[in-house]
Amino acid sequence: MKDYFVYILASKRNGTLYIGVTDNLVKRIYEHKNELVDGFTKEYHIHHLVYYEMTPNIKSAIEREKQLKKWQRKWKLELIEKQNPSWRDLFEEIT
């Protein structure tokens, strides 16, 4: 059984946010941190994993990603701060 992850990256506390979905969180965050993937996170230097959640179903992960992307910024910040009030980079915890 495979797990899927919805994650939020930030450039800094209350900075620019990026929401994504993956089936390999460690690999994907490593790619973002090392700017191995062209795009938004590379252009804006968004490297800090500040939030993630896991689900066993890709369909629900994609739905959740879409839901979070539609949220107001305030709600996203509240979600992050509820689970990670110090905005620490969670990458070290998952490796």
C-alpha positions in Angstrom: 0.0 0.0 0.0 1.4 3.4 -1.0 1.1 6.7 0.9 0.5 10.1 -0.8 1.3 13.5 0.7 0.0 17.0 0.3 2.6 19.5 1.4 3.1 23.2 1.9 6.5 24.8 1.3 7.3 28.4 2.4 10.1 30.8 1.5 10.2 32.0 5.1 7.7 32.6 8.0 4.6 34.1 6.5 6.4 34.2 3.1 5.5 32.8 -0.3 3.7 29.5 -0.1 3.6 26.5 -2.5 1.2 23.6 -2.2 2.0 20.2 -3.9 1.2 16.5 -3.9 3.6 13.6 -4.2 4.0 9.9 -3.4 7.6 10.3 -2.2 7.8 13.3 0.2 11.6 13.0 1.0 12.6 12.9 -2.7 10.2 15.7 -3.7 11.3 18.1 -1.0 15.0 17.3 -1.7 14.3 18.3 -5.3 12.7 21.6 -4.2 15.5 22.3 -1.7 18.2 21.8 -4.3 16.3 23.6 -7.1 16.4 20.5 -9.3 13.0 21.2 -10.7 12.3 24.4 -12.8 9.3 26.3 -11.9 7.7 28.4 -9.1 9.6 27.0 -6.2 13.0 27.5 -7.9 12.2 31.0 -9.1 11.0 32.2 -5.7 13.4 30.1 -3.6 10.6 28.3 -1.7 12.4 25.5 0.1 11.1 25.1 3.7 8.6 22.2 4.3 6.3 23.7 6.9 3.3 21.4 6.6 2.3 18.0 5.2 -0.4 15.4 5.6 -0.6 11.9 4.4 -3.3 9.8 2.8 -3.4 6.3 1.4 -5.4 7.4 -1.7 -4.0 9.5 -4.6 -7.5 10.7 -5.4 -8.1 12.2 -2.0 -4.5 13.7 -2.0 -5.3 15.5 -5.3 -8.7 16.7 -4.0 -7.1 18.0 -0.8 -4.4 19.8 -2.8 -7.0 21.5 -4.9 -9.0 22.4 -1.8 -6.0 24.0 -0.1 -5.1 25.9 -3.2 -8.5 27.5 -3.2 -8.3 28.5 0.5 -7.7 32.1 1.6 -4.1 32.8 2.5 -5.2 33.4 6.1 -6.7 29.9 6.4 -3.4 28.4 5.0 -1.4 30.3 7.6 -3.7 29.2 10.4 -3.4 25.5 9.2 0.4 25.8 9.2 0.6 27.5 12.6 -1.8 25.0 14.2 0.6 22.1 13.4 3.9 24.0 13.2 3.7 27.2 15.2 7.4 27.9 15.0 7.5 27.4 11.2 10.4 25.0 11.5 11.6 23.2 8.4 10.1 19.7 8.8 12.4 18.1 6.2 14.8 17.0 9.0 12.0 15.2 10.7 11.1 13.1 7.6 14.6 12.1 6.7 
